[in-house]
Amino acid sequence: MTVQIQNQNLLNQVLTEIRARRDEFEKRRHMPKDMIAQLKEVGVYRAHAPQCFGGDARTPMEFLKLIETISEADGSAGWVASFGSAAVYLAALPRETLAKLYADGPDVAFAGGLFPVQPAKKVSGGWLVNGLWRFASGCKGADLLGVGIGTGEGGKPLTAVLRPEDVEIVENWEVIGMRGTGSHDLRVKDIFVPDEWTFVRGGVPSIEEPIYHFPSIAYAAQVLAVVNLGVARAALDEVSQMAGRSSITGAPKMADRAYLRISVAKAEAALRSARAFFYEATESAWESILKGDGVSADQTSMLRLAATQAAREGARAVQSAYMLAGTSAIYDGHPLQRHLRDAMVVTQHAFLNESMYDGAGAVQLGVQPMKGYI
């Protein structure tokens, strides 16, 4: 119990600092390394690292709730922290490579600019890598960087793992929302990457632990979607705090207006419903893994559907909060401005767009879903 209290106290301290520095993250357009170091302290990057190399063996539900909590403090911080889940697909590296990767401990921050996949020249013992990749969230604070290259077995793209000194970060993250994620481009020129430092994302893990049986692509969608659950919680809490204040026009307080009470209640119900579905699907898949049954196509589809729904209901809750807040929310620096911008960026991710409903519907109706959905 003492350890749990200490861990919670540490997390609370980090969350307080995140809230105090979120304007700084936006201005810098990335999270600085000292903040990444604090995320390491609270276990973000060791959560899914192999137990044999010092990992914490956190369940998917535990990790997702941690990211949700961080996102409530700041969406960009939650987004960057979500890539602590990268250990799940890094497990497809050879065991000997993983031993080197975690030689100094399990707290390894990985960031990847995996798309567009670039051709790489096959040479003796590895690949000669060149190219430009986009959306490398958290790259400025990462210990290792990944880029998408060539093809592995079955025509699947490989991820090549590189040291930061072998990669140029092209600082071009000029966006409206999620400014603090530092999702810059990566450029690589004539760098040799040994075969043992490449892997197929979602490939067969070299470590036998339950978390590495969780569907990696579905999980990649979940860790991003849960950011909007945290952002939406912050937005609705902000409106609740505003509701008791007097209006500058002399109008009734927000809390005294029936339409506002109804709208807040509806947003709360929709958000909680999406959140319940999200964690229900996660727990169902995890329980199947622990029983030794694996995760079915239907369960994987539900993970992706629940992630998409969480991202979109979260965004709708933020939109409701913003509209209810009135003119005060239109000013730069108002918390709802950031929440609105961040929440809408989450819904634009390829793993969470409208096509995910088509894939889920196809599985539910027994027809072939789009390529790569399952």
DOMINU-462676 format. One record per atom (N, C-alpha, C): residue in one letter; x, y, z. Coordinates in steps of 0.05 Angstrom, whole numbers, plus 32768, in hexadecimal, padded with zeros to 4 digits. Layout:
N
aXYZ
...
//
This chain:
374
m80117FE88000
m800080008000
m801180198000
t80288018800F
t803A802F8011
t804580357FF5
v804D80217FE7
v805880247FCC
v804380317FB9
q802A80287FBB
q801580337FAB
q801180517FB1
i801280587FCA
i800E80747FD2
i802680857FC7
q803E807A7FC9
q805580887FBF
q8054808C7FA1
n804B80777F93
n804880797F76
n8033808E7F6E
q801D808E7F7D
q800780A17F77
q801180BE7F7D
n802080C17F92
n802A80DB7F99
n803D80E57F83
l804E80D37F79
l806080DA7F63
l805180E27F4A
l803D80D27F44
l802C80D87F2C
l801F80F37F2F
n801480F97F47
n800781137F4C
n801A812A7F48
q803381267F51
q8047813B7F4E
q804D81407F30
v804F812A7F21
v8055812D7F04
v803D813A7EF6
l802581337EFD
l800D813F7EF1
l800C815D7EF7
t801381647F0F
t801381817F16
t802781907F05
e803E81847F00
e805281917EF0
e804981937ED3
i803C817E7EC9
i8032817E7EAD
i801E81957EAA
r800C81987EBD
r7FF881AE7EBB
r800681C97EBB
a801B81CB7ECC
a802881E57ECE
a803981EB7EB5
r804081D77EA5
r805381DB7E8F
r804681D77E73
r802C81D37E72
r802081CC7E58
r802181E37E45
d802281FC7E4E
d802682127E3C
d804282117E30
e805582097E41
e807182067E38
e807381F17E22
f806581DA7E26
f806581C57E11
f805B81CF7DF7
e804581DF7DF8
e803981EA7DDF
e804D81FD7DD2
k805A820D7DE1
k806D82217DD6
k808582137DCA
r809081FF7DD8
r80A781F07DCE
r809F81DE7DB6
r808681D67DB6
r807C81C27DA2
r808881A77DA7
h808F81A17DBF
h809781867DC7
h809981857DE5
m809B816D7DF0
m809F816A7E0D
m80BD81667E11
p80C981777E23
p80E681757E27
p80EE815B7E35
k810881557E34
k8112813C7E3E
k810E81397E5C
d810F814F7E6B
d810C814D7E88
d80EF81447E8F
m80DC814B7E7D
m80C081427E82
m80BE81247E7A
i80CB811C7E65
i80CC80FF7E5E
i80D880EF7E75
a80ED80FA7E81
a80F980ED7E98
a80E580E97EAF
q80D480FC7EB3
q80BF80F97EC8
q80AA80E47EC0
l80A480E37EA7
l809180CE7E9E
l809E80B27EA2
k80B880B17E9F
k80C680987EA5
k80C380917EC2
e80C680A47ED3
e80C480A07EF0
e80AA80947EF9
v8094809C7EEB
v807A80927EF3
v807380787EE4
g8086806D7ED5
g808380527ECA
g807780517EAE
v807580677EA0
v806980677E86
v807780547E72
y809280557E73
y80A180467E5F
y80A9802A7E67
r80A780247E81
r80AC80097E89
r80937FF87E8C
a807C80057E88
a80627FF77E8C
a80607FDD7E7D
h80697FDD7E64
h80667FC57E53
h80817FBA7E4A
a80977FC47E55
a80B17FB97E50
a80B27F9C7E5B
p80C17F8B7E4E
p80C27F6F7E58
p80C97F6D7E75
q80BB7F5B7E84
q80C17F577EA0
q80DE7F4E7EA4
c80E77F3E7E91
c81027F337E94
c81177F487E92
f81107F607E88
f81227F767E86
f811A7F8D7E98
g810A7F877EAC
g81037F9B7EC0
g80E87FA97EBC
g80D87FA07EAA
g80BE7FAC7EA5
g80AA7FA77EBB
d80957FB77EBC
d80817FB77ED2
d806A7FA47ECD
a80677F997EB5
a80517F877EAF
a80367F937EB5
r80327FAD7EAE
r80187FBA7EB2
r80047FAF7E9E
t7FEB7FAC7EA6
t7FD67FA37E94
t7FCF7FB97E81
p7FC27FB37E6A
p7FB97FC87E58
p7FA77FDC7E66
m7F957FD27E78
m7F837FE57E85
m7F927FF87E97
e7FA67FEE7EA5
e7FB680007EB6
e7FC580157EA6
f7FD1800D7E90
f7FE080207E7F
f7FCD80357E73
l7FB6802C7E68
l7FA4803E7E5C
l7F9980527E70
k7F93804A7E88
k7F89805C7E9C
k7F9F80707EA5
l7FB880687EA4
l7FCE807A7EAA
l7FCF80907E94
i7FCD80887E7B
i7FCE809B7E65
i7FB580AD7E66
e7F9E80A37E6D
e7F8680B37E70
e7F8A80C97E85
t7F9780C17E9B
t7F9C80D47EB1
t7FAF80EA7EA9
i7FC580E27E9B
i7FD880F67E91
i7FCB81087E7D
s7FBA80FE7E6C
s7FAC810E7E57
s7F9981227E63
e7F8E811B7E7A
e7F7C812E7E88
e7F8C81477E90
a7FA681437E97
a7FB781597E9E
a7FBF81697E85
d7FC5815A7E6F
d7FCC81677E56
d7FCB81527E40
g7FBD81597E2A
g7FBA81467E14
g7FD4813F7E07
s7FE681527E02
s7FFF814D7DF5
s8011813A7E07
a8010813F7E21
a8020812E7E33
a801581117E32
g7FFB810E7E32
g7FEF80F47E30
g7FF680E67E16
w7FF580F57E00
w7FFC80EA7DE6
w801880DF7DE5
v802B80EF7DEF
v804780E77DEF
v804B80CF7E01
a803E80D07E19
a804080B97E2C
a803580A07E20
s802180A27E0F
s8013808A7E04
s802780787DF5
f803D80847DEB
f805080737DDC
f806280637DEE
g805C80647E08
g806880507E1A
g805E80347E13
s804880327E04
s803E80197DFB
s804F800C7DE5
a8062801B7DDA
a807380117DC5
a80827FF87DCC
a80867FF37DE6
a80937FDA7DEE
a80847FC27DE5
v806A7FC47DE0
v805B7FAD7DD7
v80647FA47DBB
y80697FB77DA9
y80727FAE7D8F
y80907FAC7D8C
l809F7FBA7D9E
l80BC7FB67D9F
l80C37F997DA7
a80B07F8C7DB4
a80B57F707DBC
a80B97F5D7DA5
a80B37F667D8D
a80B87F567D75
a80D67F567D6D
l80E67F677D79
l81037F667D75
l810E7F4D7D81
p81257F437D77
p81317F2B7D82
p81387F2F7DA0
r81377F1A7DAF
r813C7F1C7DCC
r81577F287DD2
e816B7F217DC2
e81867F2B7DC6
e81867F4A7DC2
t81777F547DAF
t81757F707DAA
t81677F7E7DC1
l81527F727DCB
l81437F7D7DE2
l81557F7F7DFA
a81677F6C7DFE
a81797F6C7E15
a818B7F857E13
k81947F8C7DFA
k81A47FA47DF6
k81937FBD7DFA
l817B7FBC7DEF
l81697FD37DF1
l81647FDB7E0E
y81607FC77E1F
y81597FCC7E3B
y81717FC87E4E
a81897FC97E43
a81A17FC47E53
a81A47FD87E6A
d819B7FF17E66
d819D80057E7B
d818380087E8B
g81707FF67E87
g81577FF87E96
g813F7FF87E83
p81277FF57E8E
p810F7FF27E7E
p8103800C7E74
d810D80237E7E
d8100803D7E78
d810B80487E5E
v8103803C7E48
v810C80437E2D
v80F580517E1E
a80FA806B7E17
a80E5807A7E08
a80EB80767DEA
f80D7806C7DDC
f80D980677DC0
f80C580797DB1
a80CD80847D9A
a80BB80937D89
a80C0808A7D6D
g80AB808B7D5D
g80AD80817D42
g80A080937D2D
g80AD80977D17
g80A180A37CFF
g809F808D7CEB
l8089807E7CEC
l808880657CDD
l807E80687CC1
f8072807F7CBB
f806680837CA0
f806F809D7C95
p8070809F7C7A
p806B808A7C67
p808280767C67
v807C805C7C63
v809080487C62
v80A3804E7C4B
q80BD804E7C51
q80D180557C3C
q80E0803C7C34
p80E7803A7C1A
p80F880247C11
p811380267C1E
a811F800F7C25
a813A800E7C2F
a814A7FF97C20
k81647FFE7C1D
k81757FEC7C0E
k817E7FD57C20
k81787FBC7C17
k81827FA57C26
k819F7FA17C21
v81AE7FA07C36
v81CB7F9B7C34
v81D27F857C47
s81EB7F7B7C47
s81F37F657C57
s81EF7F6C7C75
g81DE7F5C7C82
g81D97F5E7C9F
g81C57F737CA7
g81B97F817C93
g81A67F957C9C
g819C7FA67C85
w81977FC07C8A
w818A7FD27C78
w81987FED7C78
l819A7FF87C60
l81A480147C5E
l818B80267C5B
v818880377C6F
v816F80457C72
v817280627C6A
n815F806C7C5A
n815D80887C52
n813F808F7C51
g813980A87C57
g811E80B17C53
g811580C67C67
l80FB80CD7C64
l80EE80E17C75
l80D480D57C7F
w80CF80D77C99
w80B780CC7CA5
w80A980E17CB6
r808F80DE7CB8
r807F80F27CC5
r807480E97CE0
f806A80FD7CF0
f805B80F87D08
f806A80E87D1D
a808280EF7D23
a809280E17D38
a808D80ED7D53
s807680E97D5E
s806E80F57D78
s808280EE7D8E
g808B81027D9D
g809D80FD7DB3
g80BA80F97DAA
c80C180FE7D91
c80DB80F77D87
c80F281067D95
k80ED811F7D9E
k8103812F7DA9
k810B81257DC5
g80FB81147DD1
g8102810A7DEC
g810780EC7DEC
a810880E07DD4
a810A80C37DD2
a812680B87DD5
d812980A07DE0
d814280937DE2
d814980837DC8
l8134807A7DBB
l8136806C7DA1
l812180767D8E
l812780747D74
l8114807D7D60
l811080677D4C
g80F780647D42
g80F180507D2D
g80E7805D7D14
v80EE80517CFD
v80E3805A7CE3
v80DA80427CD3
g80C680467CC2
g80BB80307CB3
g80CA802C7C98
i80D280137C94
i80E2800D7C7C
i80D97FF47C6E
g80DF7FF27C54
g80DF7FD97C45
g80C87FC67C4C
t80CE7FAD7C49
t80BA7F997C50
t80C77F817C5F
g80B97F777C72
g80C17F5F7C80
g80B47F477C74
e80B17F327C84
e80A47F1A7C7B
e80877F1F7C75
g807D7F147C5F
g80617F187C57
g805B7F347C4D
g80707F437C46
g806C7F5E7C3B
g80657F737C4F
k80687F6D7C69
k80617F807C7E
k80797F937C81
p80737FAD7C86
p80897FC07C8A
p80997FB97CA3
l80B27FC07CA3
l80C47FBE7CBA
l80C67FD97CC8
t80CB7FD87CE1
t80D47FF07CF0
t80F17FED7CF6
a810180017CEE
a811D80017CF4
a812280137D0D
v813080087D20
v813580177D39
v815180247D38
l8151803E7D3D
l816A804E7D3B
l816F805D7D54
r818880667D57
r819080787D6D
r818980947D65
p818380A67D78
p817C80C17D71
p819180D07D61
e81AB80CA7D66
e81C080D77D58
e81C280D07D3A
d81B480BB7D32
d81B380B37D16
d819C80BE7D07
v818C80CE7D15
v817380D97D09
v817280F77D0C
e816A81047CF6
e816681217CF7
e814881267CFC
i814381367D11
i8127813E7D16
i812181587D07
v810E81577CF5
v8106816E7CE5
v80EF817C7CF4
e80F581927D01
e80E1819F7D13
e80CD81AE7D03
n80B781A17CFC
n80A281AD7CEC
n808681A87CF7
w808481A47D11
w806B819E7D1E
w805B81B87D22
e805081C37D0D
e804181DC7D0E
e802481D57D0B
v801681D27D21
v7FFB81C87D21
v7FEA81D87D35
i7FD081D27D34
i7FBD81E07D46
i7FBB81D27D61
g7FB781B77D61
g7FB481A87D79
g7FCB81957D7E
m7FCC818A7D96
m7FE281787D9E
m7FFD81847D98
r8000819E7D9C
r801981AB7D96
r803181A07DA6
g802C81987DBE
g804281907DCF
g804D81747DCA
t804181667DB6
t804A814A7DB1
t806581497DA2
g806C815F7D95
g8085815F7D86
g8086814A7D70
s807081477D61
s806E81327D4D
s807B813A7D33
h809581407D35
h80A481497D1E
h80AA81337D0A
d80B6813B7CF3
d80BF81277CE0
d80DB811D7CE8
l80E181057CDE
l80FB80F97CE2
l810980F57CC7
r812280FC7CC5
r813280F87CAC
r814A80E77CB2
v814E80D37CA1
v816580C17CA4
v817480C07C8A
k818E80C07C8B
k819E80C07C73
k81B580AC7C76
d81B480977C65
d81C980837C63
d81D280777C7E
i81BE806E7C8E
i81C480617CA7
i81BF80437CA5
f81D380347CAD
f81D180177CAD
f81C2800E7CC7
v81AE7FFD7CC3
v819F7FF27CD9
v81A07FD37CD8
p81AD7FC67CEB
p81AF7FA97CEA
p81947F9B7CEB
d81927F847CDF
d81797F757CDE
d816D7F717CFA
e817E7F6D7D0E
e81747F677D29
e81697F807D37
w816C7F977D2A
w815F7FAF7D34
w81477FB87D23
t813B7FA57D16
t81237FAA7D07
t810E7F967D10
f80F47F9E7D0D
f80DF7F8C7D15
f80C67F937D05
v80B37F807D04
v80997F847CF8
v80867F8D7D0E
r807A7FA47D0B
r80677FAE7D1F
r80507F9B7D20
g804B7F907D38
g80377F7C7D3B
g80417F607D36
g805C7F5D7D32
g80677F437D2C
g80687F317D45
v80717F197D41
v80727F057D57
v80867F0E7D6C
p807F7F107D85
p80917F197D9A
p80A67F047DA0
s80BD7F0E7DA8
s80D37EFB7DB0
s80D27EF67DCF
i80C07F047DDC
i80BD7F017DF9
i80A17EF67DFF
e809F7EE37E10
e80857ED77E16
e807A7EE27E30
e806A7EF77E2D
e805B7F037E43
e80407F0B7E39
p802B7F0B7E4A
p80107F0F7E41
p800B7F297E31
i80187F3F7E39
i80137F587E2C
i801A7F577E0E
y802D7F467E07
y80367F457DEB
y80237F347DD9
h800E7F2A7DE5
h7FF97F1D7DD6
h7FE17F307DD1
f7FE27F477DDD
f7FCD7F5B7DD8
f7FD07F667DBC
p7FBA7F697DAC
p7FBC7F727D90
p7FCA7F8D7D8F
s7FE27F8E7D83
s7FF37FA67D85
s7FE77FBE7D76
i7FDC7FB97D5F
i7FD17FD07D4F
i7FB87FDB7D5C
a7FA77FC97D66
a7F8F7FD37D75
a7F987FE27D8E
y7FAD7FD97D9B
y7FB67FE67DB3
y7FC280027DAC
a7FCF80037D95
a7FDA801D7D8C
a7FC480317D88
a7FAC80287D80
a7F95803A7D7D
a7F8A80417D99
q7F8A802E7DAB
q7F7E80337DC5
q7F8E80487DD5
v7FA980467DD4
v7FB980587DE4
v7FB680757DDB
l7FAF80797DC2
l7FAA80947DB8
l7F8D809D7DBE
a7F7A808B7DBB
a7F5E80917DC0
a7F5A80997DDD
v7F68808C7DEF
v7F6380917E0C
v7F6B80AE7E13
v7F7C80BA7E03
v7F8380D67E07
v7F6A80E77E08
n7F5880E27DF5
n7F4080F27DF4
n7F2D80EE7E0C
l7F2E80D77E18
l7F1F80D37E31
l7F2980E57E47
g7F4480E87E48
g7F4F80FA7E5C
g7F4A81177E56
v7F4D811F7E3D
v7F48813B7E35
v7F2B81427E3A
a7F1981307E33
a7EFC81357E37
a7EF581387E54
r7F0281277E65
r7EFD812A7E82
r7F0581467E8C
a7F1C814F7E83
a7F2681697E8B
a7F13817F7E81
a7F08817C7E69
a7EF781907E5D
a7EDC81927E6C
l7ED0817B7E73
l7EB7817B7E81
l7EBB81867E9E
d7ED2817F7EAA
d7ED8818A7EC5
d7EDB81A87EC4
e7EE781B27EAE
e7EEA81CF7EAB
e7ECF81DD7EAA
v7EBD81D27E9B
v7EA281DE7E99
v7E9481DD7EB4
s7E9781C77EC2
s7E8A81C57EDD
s7E9581DB7EEF
q7EAE81E07EEE
q7EBA81F57EFF
q7EB082117EF6
m7EAC82157EDC
m7EA3822F7ED2
m7E8582337ED9
a7E77821D7EDD
a7E59821F7EDF
a7E50822F7EF8
g7E6182307F0C
g7E58823E7F25
g7E60825B7F25
r7E6D82657F11
r7E7682817F10
r7E6082937F05
s7E6182AB7F0E
s7E4D82BF7F04
s7E5482C87EE8
s7E4082CD7ED8
s7E4382D77EBD
s7E4A82F47EBD
i7E5C82FD7EAA
i7E6283197EA8
i7E4B83297E9D
t7E38831C7E90
t7E21832A7E85
t7E0A832D7E98
g7E0C83207EB0
g7DF683207EC3
g7DE2830A7EBF
a7DE782F97EAB
a7DD682E27EA6
a7DD982CD7EBC
p7DC682BB7EBE
p7DC882A67ED3
p7DE382967ED1
k7DEC828D7EE7
k7E04827C7EE7
k7DFF82647ED4
m7E1482597EC8
m7E1282437EB6
m7E03822C7EC3
a7E0982277EDD
a7DFC82107EEB
a7DDF82147EEE
d7DD5822D7EEB
d7DB882327EEF
d7DA882307ED5
r7DB682297EBF
r7DA982287EA5
r7DA3820B7E9E
a7D8A82057E9A
a7D8181E97E95
a7D8F81DD7E7D
y7D9181EC7E67
y7D9D81E17E4F
y7DB981D87E54
l7DC881E77E65
l7DE481E07E6A
l7DE681C77E7C
r7DD481C57E90
r7DD481AE7EA1
r7DCE81957E90
i7DBB81977E7E
i7DB481807E6D
i7DCC81797E5B
s7DD8818C7E4F
s7DEE81877E3C
s7E06817A7E4B
v7E0C81857E62
v7E2381797E72
v7E1D815C7E79
a7E0481577E81
a7DFC813C7E89
a7DFE81297E71
k7DF581327E5A
k7DF781217E42
k7E13811B7E3A
a7E2481307E3C
a7E41812C7E35
a7E4E81197E48
e7E47811B7E62
e7E5281097E76
e7E4A80ED7E71
a7E3080E97E6B
a7E2680CE7E66
a7E3480C17E4E
a7E3680D17E38
a7E4280C67E20
a7E6080BF7E24
l7E6E80D17E32
l7E8A80CC7E37
l7E8E80B37E49
r7E7F80B17E5E
r7E8180997E70
r7E7A80807E61
s7E6680817E50
s7E5E80697E40
s7E7580607E2E
a7E8180737E20
a7E97806C7E0E
a7EAF80627E1E
r7EB4806D7E35
r7ECA80647E46
r7EC580487E50
a7EAC80427E58
a7EA580277E61
a7EA980127E4B
f7EA080187E33
f7EA480077E1C
f7EC180027E17
f7ED180187E19
f7EED80177E13
f7EFB80037E26
y7EF680067E40
y7F047FF57E53
y7EF87FD97E54
e7EDE7FD67E4E
e7ED27FBC7E4D
e7EDF7FAB7E36
a7EE37FB77E1F
a7EEF7FA97E09
a7F0C7FA17E0F
t7F1A7FB37E1D
t7F367FAE7E25
t7F377F977E38
e7F267F977E4D
e7F267F827E61
e7F1F7F677E55
s7F0C7F677E42
s7F047F4E7E35
s7F1B7F417E26
a7F2A7F517E17
a7F407F477E08
a7F567F3D7E1B
w7F5B7F4C7E30
w7F707F457E43
w7F697F2B7E51
e7F517F287E5A
e7F487F0F7E67
e7F4B7EF77E55
s7F467EFA7E3B
s7F497EE47E28
s7F677EDC7E26
i7F787EF07E26
i7F957EEA7E25
i7F9E7EDB7E3E
l7F957EE47E55
l7F9D7ED77E6E
l7F927EBA7E70
k7F7C7EB57E63
k7F707E9A7E63
k7F7E7E887E4F
g7F8F7E947E3D
g7F9D7E847E29
g7F8D7E827E0F
d7F777E917E0C
d7F667E8E7DF5
d7F6F7EA17DDE
g7F807EB47DE4
g7F877EC87DD0
g7F707EDC7DCC
v7F747EEE7DB9
v7F607F037DB4
v7F547EFD7D98
s7F3A7EFB7D97
s7F2C7EF57D7F
s7F2A7F0D7D6C
a7F237F087D53
a7F1F7F1E7D40
a7F087F307D4A
d7EF37F257D55
d7EDD7F357D60
d7EE77F477D76
q7EF77F3C7D88
q7F017F4C7D9F
q7F147F627D95
t7F257F5C7D81
t7F377F707D76
t7F267F867D69
s7F117F7F7D5B
s7F007F937D4F
s7EF37FA57D64
m7EEA7F997D7A
m7EDE7FA87D8F
m7EF27FBC7D9C
l7F0B7FB37D9E
l7F207FC57DA8
l7F227FDE7D96
r7F227FDA7D7C
r7F257FF07D6A
r7F0C80017D69
l7EF57FF57D6A
l7EDC80047D6A
l7EDA80157D83
a7EE080087D9A
a7EDF80177DB4
a7EF3802E7DB4
a7F0A802A7DA8
a7F1E80407DA7
a7F1480577D97
t7F0980517D80
t7EFE80667D6E
t7EE780757D7C
q7ED680657D89
q7EBF80727D97
q7EC880847DAD
a7EDC807A7DBC
a7EE7808A7DD3
a7EF380A47DC9
a7F0280A37DB3
a7F0E80BB7DA8
a7EF980CF7D9F
r7EE480C57D92
r7ED080D77D87
r7EBD80E17D9C
e7EB580D17DAF
e7EA380DA7DC5
e7EB380EE7DD7
g7ECD80E97DDA
g7EDD80FB7DE9
g7EDD81167DDC
a7EE181177DC2
a7EE281307DB3
a7EC7813E7DB4
r7EB1812E7DB3
r7E96813A7DB4
r7E9181477DD0
a7E9B81397DE5
a7E9881457E00
a7EA7815F7E02
v7EBF81607DF6
v7ECE81797DF7
v7EC0818F7DE8
q7EB581887DD0
q7EA6819C7DC1
q7E8E81A67DD0
s7E8081957DDE
s7E69819D7DEE
s7E7281B07E04
a7E8881A97E11
a7E9281BB7E27
a7E9A81D67E1C
y7EA781D67E05
y7EAF81F07DF9
y7E9782017DF2
m7E8381F57DE6
m7E6C82057DDE
m7E5C820F7DF6
l7E5B82007E0B
l7E4D82087E23
l7E5B821E7E32
a7E7582207E2E
a7E8682337E3E
a7E8182507E35
g7E7782547E1E
g7E7282707E15
g7E8B827E7E0C
t7E8982997E0C
t7E9F82A97E00
t7EB982A77E0F
s7EB982A07E28
s7ED2829E7E37
s7EE5828A7E2B
a7EDA82757E1E
a7EEA82607E13
a7EF882677DF9
i7EF1827E7DED
i7EFD82847DD4
i7F1982917DD6
y7F2182987DEE
y7F3A82A67DF2
y7F5282937DF3
d7F68829C7DE8
d7F81828D7DEA
d7F8782897E08
g7F9082717E0E
g7F98826C7E2A
g7F82825F7E3A
h7F6982607E30
h7F5482527E3F
h7F5882347E3C
p7F5582257E52
p7F5A82087E50
p7F4981FA7E3B
l7F3182037E36
l7F2081F57E23
l7F2A81F97E06
q7F39820E7E01
q7F4582127DE7
q7F5881FB7DE1
r7F6A81F57DF4
r7F7D81DF7DF0
r7F6E81C47DEE
h7F5B81C07E00
h7F4D81A67E00
h7F3F81A27DE5
l7F3381B77DDA
l7F2581B47DC0
l7F3881AE7DAA
r7F4E81BC7DA9
r7F6181B77D93
r7F6E819C7D95
d7F7481947DAE
d7F8181797DB1
d7F6E81637DAB
a7F5581657DB4
a7F42814F7DB0
a7F3C814A7D93
m7F3B81607D83
m7F35815C7D67
m7F4C81507D57
v7F6581547D61
v7F7C81477D54
v7F7B81297D58
v7F7381207D70
v7F7181037D75
v7F5F80F57D61
t7F4881017D5A
t7F3580F47D48
t7F4080F27D2C
q7F5581017D25
q7F5F81017D0A
q7F7380EB7D05
h7F7C80DD7D1A
h7F8F80C87D16
h7F8480B17D05
a7F9580A67CF4
a7F8C80917CE2
a7F8080787CF0
f7F8A80737D08
f7F80805C7D18
f7F6480617D24
l7F5B807A7D23
l7F4380827D31
l7F2F80917D1F
n7F33808F7D05
n7F21809E7CF3
n7F07808F7CED
e7EF6809B7CDD
e7EDB80917CD8
e7EDB80757CCC
s7EF0806E7CBE
s7EF180547CB1
s7EF2803D7CC5
m7EF980427CDE
m7EFA802D7CF2
m7EDE80227CF8
y7ECA80337CF5
y7EAE80297CF8
y7EA780157CE2
d7EB1801B7CC9
d7EAC80087CB3
d7EB97FED7CB9
g7ED27FED7CC3
g7EDF7FD57CC9
g7ED17FC57CDE
a7EC87FD27CF3
a7EB97FC57D09
a7E9F7FBA7CFF
g7E917FC97CEE
g7E787FBF7CE3
g7E7B7FA77CD2
a7E917FA77CC3
a7E977F907CB1
a7E9B7F777CC2
v7EAA7F797CD7
v7EAF7F617CE8
v7E957F587CF5
q7E857F6B7CFE
q7E6C7F647D0C
q7E597F567CF9
l7E5A7F5E7CDF
l7E477F537CCC
l7E527F3B7CBC
g7E6B7F347CC3
g7E777F1C7CB7
g7E817F207C9A
v7E887F397C93
v7E947F3D7C78
v7EB17F467C7C
q7EC07F457C66
q7EDC7F4B7C68
q7EE17F697C6F
p7EEF7F6E7C85
p7EF57F8A7C8B
p7F0B7F957C7A
m7F107FAF7C7B
m7F257FBB7C6C
m7F407FAF7C74
k7F537FB17C62
k7F6E7FA57C66
k7F7B7FB37C7E
g7F867FA27C90
g7F957FAC7CA7
g7F847FB27CBF
y7F697FAF7CBD
y7F587FB67CD3
y7F5C7FA27CEB
i7F5E7F887CE5
i7F617F747CF9
i7F7E7F6A7CF9
//
